[in-house]
Amino acid sequence: MSYKKTGLYPPNPVTARGASTKLSSGKDKVVYTSGRTVLIRDLKNPGLTTSYSGHIQNATVARLSPSGYYCASADVTGQVRVWDVVGEDQVLKGEYRVLSGRVNDLSWDGESKRIIAVGDGKDKFGYAFMMDTGSSTGEILGHSKVINAVSIRHQRPFRAATAGDDTTIVFHSGAPYKYEKTIKTHTKFVQDVQYASSGDHFASVGSDAKVFLYDGKSGDTVAEFTDSPHKGSITACAWSPDSKSLLTSAADCTVKLWDAQTQKAINTWTVGSGVDYQQVGNTWSGQSDLVSLSMSGDLNVFDPRVGDKPVQVLSAPQRSVTAITPTSPDTFLAGTADGRVYSYSSAKQESKSLQGEGHTNHVTGLATSSTGGKVYSVGFDDFVREIEPTGSSFVPASAPTAAQPKDVAVASDGTVFIAEIGVVEAFRSTQKVFDQKPSYSPSAVAASGSLIAIGGEDFKVRLNEWDGRTLKEVGVLEGSKGVVSSLAFSPDGKYLASGDSSGKLILFDPKEKKVVTTRWANHTARINSLSWTSDSAHCASGSLDTNVYVWSVAKLTKNIAIKNAGPGGVNAVLWLEGGKGGKLVSSGFDGCVRSWQVTFHA
């Protein structure tokens, strides 16, 4: 058996209300952070998207060097990592603790040698340094509060502008960088400042809904954009590659394109209404892709030549993926830690957010009915919800559960079984038809025909027969070394795989009620998910230990180890295609969904 990575479905940027989220770009790529992960997302070819998982704490900003060879990314603790983006090794060039608190923004100089990092520190709000040694290249002074943004002029003589919560912009000459003057044009927080690629001008935007233009060399104020102004806090601005146009995004849910020479609004796009559609970041990617970030995490792609709506909206998780279930041979649903559910298409390499009223909290389980294709979801909001077979939206009907759900499975007659804290419940068409309070605490559930397997916190698996009205226990399977955390029947019903909190995986014969093998014990932490190929010959397991294993029923000692398949832990695995060459997807803590092509050798 062998495998290769075939794709990555990236998560979207994490947003915070009232704060600017920094996006950047290089050629056709958009660069941003999501949790601890840095994403370099290719808008033209999604298959070329790459991720970087070197940060231990949540990353806040990432910027590609002008040369295109390096990326600098920073986190909430003040750590900056400079790493190689050419090649797959992502070699770390340097790691520097530049501030004693969160880094809000970074900027490279035009020679790809010097970096300025700004943010919130106890002793200073900014630091200028060499990318290869971390040694200081001047001082960033003049602010009395947190600095939100920085931009360096790419031409000599170098200049740098920083913008902060103290309502001021500080203009620095360099290098080495030193304080030149304070610019007091804004009356509220200054959210962003950006130099045009020509170096002739830089622009600033702020919470006072104002846009200003300055001379790039002297820092003198040139003009204010007063034509058709925004009506809310402006969070970000970005220049066109030819330095003639400026893009602004604001909390009034609008995105504006300006002519920098006349300061006139060329185009205004209204993305929507309400908090979810507030615009909190933007970047200009390539020649014609204008990207603006909604509070909901959606990336809106605009074309200045096309209409009044985004030409593309990219939806993806902002939090960990917690559950996966199939809807067709090449589509699947993924539930997340913030209660949302997304539909993925492997053919189109895209994801979309489900419509309708979903969960308000952590999705703990998703299950697809073998008859009719209906999908059911459960979450920490203590509801079971139904999703249309097409996987496009939630059905309005839902039902409350008696306790917090842990897992869900669907029997062949369409009955939905939910393992909850201290109780097992059965629903049909979101109406409760059965409940049972066993002597043990249920932790996992799986179904095959009318046979229902329930795992417990007492390390045992109970087999139950469902007659349409009640559950009858028909056997107990033992051997687990921890809480039973995941169960999965093979499609032909011959086998039951049981994973536990210690990382041990046991293969049972449910008909004979005996152990087939206990050798599937390579994981070192809780097994979160199990999935079988359609021919019942191979089982995949995903674990908190970040690894995915593929096991063979015919050769019990053989396996494929996909090491570090999900940094932070794998929460979900799923076979999209079984047979000789299987397509496997895995996801988890970092919100990335990765696809793998697994080849089974004879």
Rosetta blueprint (number, residue, H / E / L):
1 M L
2 S E
3 Y E
4 K E
5 K E
6 T E
7 G E
8 L E
9 Y E
10 P L
11 P L
12 N L
13 P L
14 V L
15 T L
16 A L
17 R L
18 G L
19 A L
20 S L
21 T L
22 K L
23 L L
24 S E
25 S E
26 G E
27 K L
28 D L
29 K E
30 V E
31 V E
32 Y E
33 T E
34 S E
35 G L
36 R L
37 T E
38 V E
39 L E
40 I E
41 R E
42 D E
43 L L
44 K L
45 N L
46 P H
47 G H
48 L H
49 T L
50 T E
51 S E
52 Y E
53 S L
54 G L
55 H L
56 I L
57 Q L
58 N L
59 A E
60 T E
61 V E
62 A E
63 R E
64 L E
65 S L
66 P L
67 S L
68 G L
69 Y L
70 Y E
71 C E
72 A E
73 S E
74 A E
75 D E
76 V L
77 T L
78 G L
79 Q E
80 V E
81 R E
82 V E
83 W E
84 D E
85 V L
86 V L
87 G L
88 E L
89 D L
90 Q L
91 V L
92 L E
93 K E
94 G E
95 E E
96 Y E
97 R E
98 V L
99 L L
100 S L
101 G L
102 R L
103 V E
104 N E
105 D E
106 L E
107 S E
108 W E
109 D L
110 G L
111 E L
112 S L
113 K L
114 R E
115 I E
116 I E
117 A E
118 V E
119 G E
120 D L
121 G L
122 K L
123 D L
124 K L
125 F L
126 G E
127 Y E
128 A E
129 F E
130 M E
131 M L
132 D L
133 T L
134 G L
135 S L
136 S E
137 T L
138 G E
139 E L
140 I L
141 L L
142 G L
143 H L
144 S L
145 K L
146 V L
147 I E
148 N E
149 A E
150 V E
151 S E
152 I E
153 R L
154 H L
155 Q L
156 R L
157 P L
158 F L
159 R E
160 A E
161 A E
162 T E
163 A E
164 G E
165 D L
166 D L
167 T L
168 T L
169 I E
170 V E
171 F E
172 H E
173 S E
174 G L
175 A L
176 P L
177 Y E
178 K E
179 Y E
180 E E
181 K E
182 T E
183 I E
184 K L
185 T L
186 H L
187 T L
188 K L
189 F L
190 V E
191 Q E
192 D E
193 V E
194 Q E
195 Y E
196 A L
197 S L
198 S L
199 G L
200 D L
201 H E
202 F E
203 A E
204 S E
205 V E
206 G E
207 S L
208 D L
209 A L
210 K L
211 V E
212 F E
213 L E
214 Y E
215 D E
216 G L
217 K L
218 S L
219 G L
220 D L
221 T E
222 V E
223 A E
224 E E
225 F L
226 T L
227 D L
228 S L
229 P L
230 H L
231 K L
232 G L
233 S L
234 I E
235 T E
236 A E
237 C E
238 A E
239 W E
240 S L
241 P L
242 D L
243 S L
244 K L
245 S E
246 L E
247 L E
248 T E
249 S E
250 A E
251 A L
252 D L
253 C L
254 T E
255 V E
256 K E
257 L E
258 W E
259 D E
260 A L
261 Q L
262 T L
263 Q L
264 K E
265 A E
266 I E
267 N E
268 T E
269 W E
270 T E
271 V L
272 G L
273 S L
274 G L
275 V H
276 D H
277 Y H
278 Q L
279 Q E
280 V E
281 G E
282 N E
283 T E
284 W E
285 S E
286 G L
287 Q L
288 S L
289 D E
290 L E
291 V E
292 S E
293 L E
294 S E
295 M L
296 S L
297 G L
298 D L
299 L E
300 N E
301 V E
302 F E
303 D L
304 P L
305 R L
306 V L
307 G L
308 D L
309 K L
310 P L
311 V L
312 Q E
313 V E
314 L E
315 S L
316 A L
317 P L
318 Q L
319 R L
320 S L
321 V E
322 T E
323 A E
324 I E
325 T E
326 P E
327 T E
328 S E
329 P L
330 D L
331 T E
332 F E
333 L E
334 A E
335 G E
336 T E
337 A L
338 D L
339 G L
340 R L
341 V E
342 Y E
343 S E
344 Y E
345 S E
346 S L
347 A L
348 K L
349 Q L
350 E E
351 S E
352 K E
353 S E
354 L L
355 Q E
356 G L
357 E L
358 G L
359 H L
360 T L
361 N L
362 H L
363 V E
364 T E
365 G E
366 L E
367 A E
368 T E
369 S L
370 S L
371 T L
372 G L
373 G L
374 K L
375 V E
376 Y E
377 S E
378 V E
379 G E
380 F L
381 D L
382 D L
383 F E
384 V E
385 R E
386 E E
387 I E
388 E L
389 P L
390 T L
391 G L
392 S L
393 S E
394 F E
395 V E
396 P E
397 A E
398 S E
399 A E
400 P E
401 T L
402 A L
403 A L
404 Q L
405 P E
406 K E
407 D E
408 V E
409 A E
410 V E
411 A L
412 S L
413 D L
414 G L
415 T L
416 V E
417 F E
418 I E
419 A E
420 E E
421 I L
422 G L
423 V E
424 V E
425 E E
426 A E
427 F E
428 R E
429 S L
430 T L
431 Q E
432 K E
433 V E
434 F E
435 D E
436 Q E
437 K L
438 P L
439 S L
440 Y L
441 S L
442 P E
443 S E
444 A E
445 V E
446 A E
447 A E
448 S E
449 G L
450 S L
451 L E
452 I E
453 A E
454 I E
455 G E
456 G E
457 E L
458 D L
459 F L
460 K L
461 V E
462 R E
463 L E
464 N E
465 E E
466 W E
467 D L
468 G L
469 R L
470 T L
471 L E
472 K E
473 E E
474 V E
475 G E
476 V E
477 L E
478 E L
479 G L
480 S L
481 K L
482 G L
483 V L
484 V E
485 S E
486 S E
487 L E
488 A E
489 F E
490 S L
491 P L
492 D L
493 G L
494 K L
495 Y L
496 L E
497 A E
498 S E
499 G E
500 D E
501 S L
502 S L
503 G L
504 K L
505 L E
506 I E
507 L E
508 F E
509 D E
510 P L
511 K L
512 E L
513 K L
514 K E
515 V E
516 V E
517 T E
518 T E
519 R E
520 W E
521 A L
522 N L
523 H L
524 T L
525 A L
526 R L
527 I E
528 N E
529 S E
530 L E
531 S E
532 W E
533 T L
534 S L
535 D L
536 S L
537 A L
538 H E
539 C E
540 A E
541 S E
542 G E
543 S E
544 L L
545 D L
546 T L
547 N L
548 V E
549 Y E
550 V E
551 W E
552 S E
553 V L
554 A L
555 K L
556 L L
557 T L
558 K L
559 N E
560 I E
561 A E
562 I E
563 K L
564 N L
565 A L
566 G L
567 P L
568 G L
569 G L
570 V E
571 N E
572 A E
573 V E
574 L E
575 W E
576 L E
577 E E
578 G L
579 G L
580 K L
581 G E
582 G E
583 K E
584 L E
585 V E
586 S E
587 S E
588 G E
589 F L
590 D L
591 G L
592 C L
593 V E
594 R E
595 S E
596 W E
597 Q E
598 V E
599 T E
600 F L
601 H L
602 A L
